[in-house]
Amino acid sequence: MAHFSTHAVHAGRSDLNALGVHALPLDLSTTNPLTDLDSAVASFDELVAGNPPPVGMSHIYRRAWNPTVARFEEAMATLESTQLAARGEDISDVAAIAFASGMAAITSVLSSQILGGKLHVIAVRPLYGTTDHIINTGILGNTVTWVNPADIKAAITPETGLVYIESPANPTIELVDIRDVVLSAGDVPVLVDNTFATPVLQQPLALGASFVVHSATKYIGGHGDAMGGVVITRGESVNAVRQIRLGMGNQLDPFQAYLMHRGLATLSVRVRAAQDTAMQLADWLNQQPEVSQVFYPTMPGADPLGLVGSQMAGPGAMLSFDMAGGYEAAHQVAKAVRLITHAVSLGGVDTLIEHPASLTHRVVEEEARTHPAVLRISVGLEHVDDLIADLAQAFSGL
Ligand SMILES: *Cc1c(COP(=O)(O)O)cnc(C)c1O
């Protein structure tokens, strides 16, 4: 049984030798030649049902199927199920479905449940700002109950189609006990946004979740130059989500899939290196008088359930902190950094800083919004001393 980092380099590439190529081929065709009408109809019927085209038969049309995207999907399905496979479970019904963005992936799962007649969503805050906004406004036709994890069971009704959580959560890096949420949810499927953890650190399917989603724009692509999203699920849900994608036309572009798949090869190296730096940076920030609190799972009291080391292999590379000087100080620091880029997004090779209350979480209703003194850092691959020096010079201007 190969290890995760080996899969990260090789998954989704099994047909390359037979094609006589070493690097991932980029297929930009929007339509595909048909051999004869009978096999075209057979392929079409499979695609409309949300299945792959039969082996050797035409893919018909890019909105239905694309080989470059399919290789990336195969790799994502493999990487999100290495723990299931290591337990000896049959993972043949696990599949990934790739979308044009993380939000396209998220809204497609929501739509598949809502269109299936299950209108009620139970969700745990905090969530990514746009996700919170979409669920809270109900513009896809859903209703919502916001709960603490302990109250999930009591909130379930016959209309409940999904329990929605993020762990670690954006932007306060709180951890939610996924196994416990799955137990409370009973028959209701649980969706975990695994963007911050990546399958390197956490695999929600192995903890009992039914849907895993990623903003692949972040760590999966990893270089700040590709946008996409992925849903990983099992069984009939795979067909349902693929059918939604075929109809909505929100699939991943092949060139983005090529970049994402290329990014996967270094995923575990990138995540672990950034995590090592984040742990050191969190310790340094925690000692600065300008900082009143650091939000990071290794901080005292931040992980009362001991989920780092059990649910999650490590604390990750995202951290937030509260400036003692309030909004003004946060505003100043974001403006004063030089090496670190003041920008939204995360999970790339370079370090970014942003102000959640003004930007990523602006659309969240006020009582649930992040404290205005909080800054969030996505730690990249720079040397920790250089990051510390940049923050120190930004703090010195306060
Ligand atoms: C960025 C992000 C999203 C949305 O993804 P896009 O690719 O920007 O559409 C969803 N969830 C989390 C946790 C994110 O960080």
The ligand as an SDF file (V2000), in Angstrom:
LIG
                    3D

 15 15  0  0  0  0  0  0  0  0999 V2000
  -11.8590   30.3000   -0.5870 C   0  0  0  0  0  0  0  0  0  0  0  0
  -12.7250   29.3660    0.1560 C   0  0  0  0  0  0  0  0  0  0  0  0
  -13.9390   28.9140   -0.3960 C   0  0  0  0  0  0  0  0  0  0  0  0
  -14.4540   29.3950   -1.7300 C   0  0  0  0  0  0  0  0  0  0  0  0
  -13.6300   28.9380   -2.7840 O   0  0  0  0  0  0  0  0  0  0  0  0
  -13.4560   29.7410   -4.1770 P   0  0  0  0  0  0  0  0  0  0  0  0
  -12.4780   28.8840   -4.9130 O   0  0  0  0  0  0  0  0  0  0  0  0
  -12.9510   31.1050   -3.8510 O   0  0  0  0  0  0  0  0  0  0  0  0
  -14.8020   29.7890   -4.8110 O   0  0  0  0  0  0  0  0  0  0  0  0
  -14.6790   28.0100    0.3420 C   0  0  0  0  0  0  0  0  0  0  0  0
  -14.2850   27.5660    1.5410 N   0  0  0  0  0  0  0  0  0  0  0  0
  -13.1250   27.9860    2.1090 C   0  0  0  0  0  0  0  0  0  0  0  0
  -12.7320   27.4700    3.4450 C   0  0  0  0  0  0  0  0  0  0  0  0
  -12.3170   28.8990    1.4290 C   0  0  0  0  0  0  0  0  0  0  0  0
  -11.1810   29.3270    1.9990 O   0  0  0  0  0  0  0  0  0  0  0  0
  1  2  1  0
  2  3  1  0
  2 14  2  0
  3  4  1  0
  3 10  2  0
  4  5  1  0
  5  6  1  0
  6  7  2  0
  6  8  1  0
  6  9  1  0
 10 11  1  0
 11 12  2  0
 12 13  1  0
 12 14  1  0
 14 15  1  0
M  END
$$$$
